[in-house]
Amino acid sequence: MVASLQPVRLTARTPPVSPLQPVRLTVRVPQP
């Protein structure tokens, strides 16, 4: 059970982190 949860968290963290990184860059450009 723990083994199956580990891989699931990695895949779930990859998508949210990728879109958040580029979004912050675009938001920082117009701000300053």
N, C-alpha and C positions, 0 to 999 in steps of 0.2 A: 504493500500500500504506500509506504513512504517512497519507494523507488519510483513509482508511477507519478507521484506528486511532484517530485523534483524536476523531471523533464517538462511537466505541464507548466510549472512556474516560469521556467526559462523561456518557453515559447510565448507565454502570456506577457512576460516583461519585455520581450524584444519588440513587438508591435507598438506598444504604448510609448516606449522610449524613443523609437525611431521618429515617429510623427511629432513627438513633443520637442525634440531637438531642433528640427528645421523650423517649426512654428515659432520657437523663441527667437531664432535668428532673424526671421522676417519681422517680428514684432519689435525687436531691438533696433532695427534699421530705421523704421519710420519714427520711433520715439525720439531719438537724438537728432 
